[in-house]
Amino acid sequence: GLLGQPSPNLVFYFPLLPQNFSAYGGSRYWTMVASPRPDMQGGREQDVWFRFQQLRCSGARLAPPCELVGTPQYYDTYWFSNSPITDRWIRPELKANASGFYGNLLAVKRYWDRELAAEGMMALSLPDTAGTNGSWLTDQALFSMVRSMISRDDTWHPRYGVLPGYGVSLQDGFQDTFTSTATAALEWGMFPYARGVIDNWLRYYTRDNGMITYRAEELAQSGRMLTIYALYRDYTGDAQLLLHHFGRIRAHAQWLLYRFGEALRNFPDPSDPRHGIIAGGDEGDTFVAFYERWGDQPQGHKYSCHANVYRGFLDLGRVLREIGEESGREDVAAHASELL
């Protein structure tokens, strides 16, 4: 669970298994609260305050009434910050304690209240219905944005998940991480965050030739990127970001235009279902199969993937036409005509 939504103060419940020798019929749990230090000032190591506390309830599965059992245990990042023998190397007043834990808990809440207020994002109030808990949905959506923000390196560099298993550098350019984050930030009205995410993507993960710094391409996401750039301009009114990165945006769009032309030239018969439908997939992990069996397994022509590209042409073309007229940039206007 979460404490002090939307801050990333986490609470875990660990059930104690019933004991044969005990006549107690209720339920008992260890609770662990993990409260990260809100701002490490650029440091790559994350300090975390912990509190362990046992909870005993009269009914099964945390059914009340419940009471605390024993004395809480507090730790500042490491087990040795407060233990029965800590006095041997730490002065008593410097040991991890309740004041430090609750002070950090409050600091995390205040930090994220300020951060999200600075984003100017929308607020949701969803009703609870028979089938859906609206307040839980709101909490889940809001915390997803916080989790997105805290998982990035140096504020803006993306990570596809976290270790173990994910979060390694070769996955930073995963297209879905960009498209999902940028779309969510725009739709929530988190325009400063959206701008930083888009700027980082165009600056470090889109190459001068329009391709993406990742091990494979996902056609649907490549098309979606064009729509995201258009949405950013529509929602914020900011044309400068697109003008600043216009060279790479154009190169990316022209790469897709070339492939669209290939789909027309290679399948000239309008009755052919592949006519004008760009070849490509929706999953980067399957891309290797086309290299291994090139000539034996052609790429598919998927209407769902091409639809994102087609929409991207229209969305970005319209926006670039407006920007070209407003800025007097003939190159921008010319590319808009290409897309439209």
Buried (B, 14 or more C-beta within 10 A) or exposed (E): EBBBBBBBBBEEEEEEEEEEEEEEEBBBBBBBBBBBBBEEEEEEEEBBBBBBBBBBBEEEEBEEEBEEEEEBBBBBBEEBBBBEEBEEEBEEEEBBBEEBBBEBBBBBBEBBEEBBEEBEBEEEEBEEEEEEEEEEEBBEBBBBBBEBBEBBEEEBEBBBEEEEEEBEEEBBBBBBBBBBBBBBBBEBBBBBBBBBBBBBBBEBBBEEEBBBEBEBBBBBBBBBBBBBBBBBBEBBEEBEBBBEBBBBBBBBBBBBBEBBEEBBEEBEEEEEEBBBBBBBBBEBEEBEEBEEEEEEEEBBBBEEBBEBBBBBBBBBBBBBBBBBEEBEBEEBBEBBEEBE
